């Protein structure tokens, strides 16, 4: 906690005044890395927020990008006022939405990507999630609140009864995606499984001893939002033009990725090298299961489950209750 407090204090000191009412500055977290956060890199690289802000009557907007990733840390950054927009997966967002309904009212701005996550292992005795015991360790970005954590809880509730939804929680350890890859490839740290996302998944399965035994699609039954942006009601209300510029920039970034996957692959590789070629990354981006879209998908399924087990106190009536009105015309779920 002391380390986190120091990080957030440092952000505040280096970001200038940057209050939610400062229309001349906006601060966004870059997220945990990988394909799911690529739209943010495109937005930054091409100055898309600045472009759309100027078109909306906010010239010379100071856009600050903050190197923070991981659900708990970015949530705390938003609550502390150290960031104006944060990027994370739906479970972390839902926790924050529920926690702030009677205060700052965090809601979704838009989805960023929809893609599956993969449970990989190098252990010969593991054929399914049912085979895990106390001797096995699954690396994931955050215990209990990350997408893999919730997916495994959903699987446990469906197959063992809702009272056993935490069945697999004791087998998990928190690691960044890159650290999880290192542990898997080195067969180190007691980690023999990793619930990860592209392109980290593709890097791991290049090792002939590593295989995939489960994906999020197996539980969710279809395409599911992987990353999304959120902010507070106060920030949106006080900075409507900047809020609109962020959405427009995200739409353009996603279109850029879809139209020129090779250029997008070069950017991702330049920012996070990890044993890939441009062709490797381009192939990942062209995978039909990986979609760059602002439309929320299957977010309410997470919410319904989290309300059922008590992780959040309120079950939203629909996905629109979770997002600001600017995205309500989308065919979301």
C-alpha positions in Angstrom: 0.0 0.0 0.0 2.9 2.4 0.8 4.3 1.7 -2.7 0.9 2.4 -4.3 0.5 5.6 -2.4 3.9 6.8 -3.5 3.1 6.0 -7.1 -0.2 7.9 -7.0 1.5 10.9 -5.2 4.2 11.0 -7.8 1.6 11.0 -10.6 -0.2 13.9 -8.9 3.0 15.9 -8.5 4.1 15.4 -12.1 0.7 16.0 -13.7 0.3 19.6 -12.7 -3.1 20.8 -11.4 -5.0 18.3 -13.5 -8.2 18.5 -11.5 -11.4 17.1 -12.9 -12.4 20.6 -13.8 -9.2 21.5 -15.8 -10.4 21.5 -19.4 -6.8 22.1 -20.7 -5.4 18.8 -19.4 -6.5 15.2 -19.5 -4.7 12.2 -18.0 -5.2 8.6 -19.1 -3.6 5.3 -18.0 -1.9 3.2 -20.7 -3.1 0.0 -19.1 -1.4 -3.4 -18.6 -0.1 -3.7 -22.2 -0.7 -6.1 -25.0 -3.3 -6.2 -27.8 -6.1 -5.1 -25.6 -4.6 -1.7 -24.9 -3.3 -1.1 -28.5 -6.0 1.5 -29.3 -4.5 3.7 -26.5 -1.0 3.5 -28.1 -2.5 4.5 -31.5 -4.3 7.4 -29.8 -1.1 8.6 -28.2 1.1 8.0 -31.2 -1.2 9.9 -33.6 -2.3 12.6 -31.2 -5.9 11.7 -31.8 -7.3 13.1 -28.6 -5.6 16.4 -29.3 -7.0 16.4 -32.8 -10.6 15.8 -31.9 -10.4 18.1 -28.9 -9.2 21.0 -31.2 -12.1 20.2 -33.6 -14.5 20.4 -30.6 -13.2 23.8 -29.6 -10.5 22.8 -27.0 -7.2 23.9 -28.6 -3.8 22.9 -27.2 -5.2 20.2 -24.9 -2.4 18.8 -22.7 -2.8 15.0 -22.9 -0.8 13.1 -20.3 -0.3 9.4 -20.5 0.4 7.5 -17.3 2.2 4.2 -17.1 -0.1 2.3 -14.9 -1.6 -1.1 -15.4 -3.5 -3.7 -13.3 -7.1 -3.4 -12.1 -6.5 -2.4 -8.5 -3.9 0.3 -9.3 -5.8 2.0 -12.1 -9.0 2.0 -10.0 -7.2 3.7 -7.2 -5.7 6.2 -9.6 -9.2 7.3 -10.8 -10.5 7.5 -7.2 -7.5 9.5 -6.0 -7.9 12.1 -8.8 -4.5 11.1 -10.3 -6.1 10.0 -13.6 -9.1 11.2 -15.5 -9.7 8.1 -17.7 -8.6 4.6 -16.8 -8.5 1.5 -18.9 -9.2 -2.0 -17.5 -11.4 -5.0 -17.9 -15.1 -5.2 -17.1 -14.8 -6.9 -13.7 -12.5 -4.2 -12.3 -14.8 -1.5 -13.8 -17.9 -3.1 -12.3 -16.3 -3.1 -8.8 -15.6 0.6 -9.2 -19.1 1.3 -10.6 -20.7 -0.4 -7.7 -18.4 1.2 -5.1 -19.0 4.8 -6.4 -22.7 4.8 -7.2 -23.4 7.2 -4.3 -20.3 9.3 -4.7 -18.2 10.1 -7.8 -20.3 7.8 -10.0 -17.8 6.0 -12.2 -19.3 4.8 -15.5 -18.1 3.3 -18.7 -17.1 5.7 -21.6 -16.8 2.9 -24.2 -15.4 -0.5 -24.8 -12.0 -0.7 -26.5 -11.6 -4.4 -27.5 -13.3 -7.7 -27.5 -11.0 -10.8 -27.4 -10.6 -14.1 -25.6 -8.1 -14.9 -22.9 -6.3 -18.3 -22.7 -5.4 -20.6 -19.8 -2.0 -22.1 -20.8 0.0 -24.7 -18.9 3.1 -26.7 -19.2 2.1 -29.3 -16.6 1.4 -32.7 -18.0 -1.2 -33.5 -15.3 -3.4 -30.5 -16.1 -6.0 -31.3 -18.7 -8.7 -28.9 -17.4 -9.4 -26.4 -14.7 -10.8 -29.3 -12.6 -7.4 -30.8 -12.3 -5.8 -27.9 -10.3 -4.7 -28.5 -6.7 -2.8 -26.6 -4.0 0.4 -27.6 -5.7 -0.5 -25.7 -8.9 -0.2 -21.9 -9.4 -2.0 -19.9 -12.0 -0.6 -16.5 -12.9 -3.0 -13.7 -13.6 -3.0 -9.9 -13.4 -5.1 -9.5 -10.3 -6.6 -12.0 -7.8 -10.4 -11.9 -7.5 -11.1 -8.9 -9.7 -9.4 -9.6 -13.1 -11.2 -11.2 -16.0 -9.5 -14.6 -15.5 -10.4 -14.6 -11.8 -14.1 -13.9 -12.5 -14.1 -16.4 -15.3 -12.8 -19.2 -13.0 -15.4 -18.2 -10.4 -18.1 -18.5 -13.0 -16.8 -21.9 -14.0 -16.7 -23.0 -10.4 -20.2 -21.8 -9.7 -21.6 -23.6 -12.8 -19.8 -26.9 -12.2 -19.6 -27.1 -8.4 -22.4 -24.9 -7.2 -22.5 -21.2 -6.4 -21.4 -21.8 -2.8 -18.0 -23.0 -4.3 -17.4 -20.0 -6.6 -14.1 -19.3 -4.9 -12.9 -22.9 -5.4 -9.9 -21.9 -7.7 -9.0 -18.6 -6.0 -6.3 -20.2 -3.7 -4.4 -21.5 -6.8 -3.9 -18.0 -8.3 -1.0 -15.5 -8.0 -0.8 -12.0 -9.2 1.7 -11.2 -12.0 1.9 -8.9 -14.9 1.5 -10.6 -18.3 5.2 -10.2 -19.2 6.3 -11.7 -15.9 3.8 -14.5 -16.3 5.4 -15.3 -19.7 8.9 -15.3 -18.2 7.8 -17.7 -15.4 6.1 -20.0 -17.9 9.0 -20.2 -20.3 11.5 -20.6 -17.6 9.4 -23.1 -15.6 10.1 -20.9 -12.6 8.5 -19.6 -9.4 6.2 -22.5 -9.0 3.9 -21.1 -11.7 2.8 -23.9 -14.0 -0.2 -22.1 -15.6 -0.9 -18.6 -16.9 -4.3 -17.1 -17.8 -3.3 -14.5 -20.3 -4.2 -12.5 -23.4 -2.7 -11.8 -26.9 0.1 -11.5 -27.8 1.5 -13.1 -24.6 -0.6 -16.2 -25.3 0.9 -16.5 -28.7 4.4 -16.2 -27.3 3.8 -18.9 -24.8 2.4 -21.5 -27.2 5.5 -21.1 -29.4 7.0 -23.3 -26.7 6.1 -26.9 -27.7 5.7 -27.8 -24.0 2.9 -25.3 -23.5 -0.7 -25.8 -24.5 -4.1 -24.1 -24.0 -6.6 -26.0 -21.8 -9.4 -23.3 -21.6 -10.5 -19.9 -22.9 -12.9 -17.3 -21.7 -15.1 -18.1 -24.7 -15.7 -21.5 -23.2 -17.4 -19.9 -20.3 -18.9 -16.7 -21.8 -20.2 -18.5 -24.9 -19.1 -15.7 -27.3 -17.4 -12.4 -27.9 -16.7 -10.5 -24.8 -15.3 -7.0 -24.0 -11.8 -7.3 -22.8 -10.8 -3.7 -22.2 -12.8 -0.5 -21.7 -12.4 3.1 -20.7 -14.2 4.7 -17.7 -14.3 8.0 -15.9 -16.4 9.9 -13.3 -19.7 11.7 -13.8 -18.0 14.9 -12.6 -15.3 14.7 -15.1 -17.7 14.1 -18.0 -20.1 16.8 -16.8 -17.3 19.4 -16.4 -15.4 18.5 -19.6 -18.0 17.4 -22.2 -15.9 18.4 -25.2 -12.8 16.4 -23.9 -15.0 13.4 -23.1 -16.4 13.5 -26.6 -12.9 13.9 -28.0 -11.7 10.8 -26.2 -14.6 8.7 -27.7 -13.9 10.0 -31.2 -10.2 9.4 -30.8 -10.9 5.8 -29.7 -13.2 5.2 -32.6 -10.6 6.5 -35.0 -7.8 4.5 -33.4 -9.8 1.3 -33.7 -10.5 2.1 -37.4 -6.8 2.7 -38.0 -5.9 -0.7 -36.5 -8.5 -2.5 -38.6 -7.4 -0.8 -41.8 -3.6 -1.2 -41.4 -2.8 -4.1 -39.1 0.9 -4.1 -40.1 1.4 -0.4 -39.0 -0.4 -1.2 -35.8 1.7 -4.3 -35.2 4.9 -2.2 -35.7 3.7 0.2 -33.1 2.8 -2.5 -30.5 6.1 -4.2 -31.1 8.1 -1.0 -30.7 6.4 -0.3 -27.4 6.5 -3.9 -26.0 9.1 -6.1 -27.6 8.9 -9.7 -26.6 10.3 -12.2 -29.0 7.8 -11.4 -31.8 8.1 -10.3 -35.4 5.9 -7.7 -37.1 4.3 -10.6 -39.0 3.6 -12.4 -35.8 1.7 -9.4 -34.3 -0.1 -8.6 -37.5 -1.4 -12.2 -37.6 -2.7 -11.8 -34.1 -4.5 -8.5 -35.0 -6.1 -10.2 -38.0 -7.5 -13.1 -35.9 -11.3 -12.9 -36.3 -11.7 -13.5 -32.5 -9.9 -10.2 -31.8 -12.1 -7.2 -32.4 -11.5 -3.5 -32.0 -14.8 -2.0 -31.1 -16.4 0.5 -28.8 -19.5 -1.6 -28.4 -19.8 -3.3 -25.0 -20.2 -7.1 -25.3 -21.3 -9.5 -22.5 -20.6 -6.9 -19.8 -23.9 -7.5 -18.1 -23.1 -11.2 -17.9 -20.2 -10.3 -15.7 -22.4 -7.9 -13.7 -25.1 -10.5 -13.2 -22.7 -13.0 -11.8 -20.8 -10.6 -9.6 -24.1 -9.4 -8.1 -25.2 -13.1 -7.6 -22.1 -13.9 -5.5 -22.1 -10.5 -3.7 -18.9 -9.0 -5.3 -21.1 -6.1 -6.2 -24.1 -5.0 -4.2 -26.4 -3.9 -7.1 -27.3 -5.7 -10.3 -27.7 -3.2 -13.2 -30.9 -3.3 -15.2 -29.0 -3.3 -18.5 -25.6 -2.5 -19.9 -26.8 1.1 -20.5 -27.0 1.7 -16.8 -23.2 1.1 -16.7 -22.2 3.5 -19.4 -22.6 7.2 -20.1 -25.3 8.1 -22.7 -22.9 8.9 -25.5 -22.5 5.1 -26.2 -26.2 4.1 -25.7 -27.0 3.8 -29.4 -24.6 0.9 -29.7 -26.0 -2.6 -30.0 -24.3 -3.6 -26.7 -24.9 -6.3 -24.1 
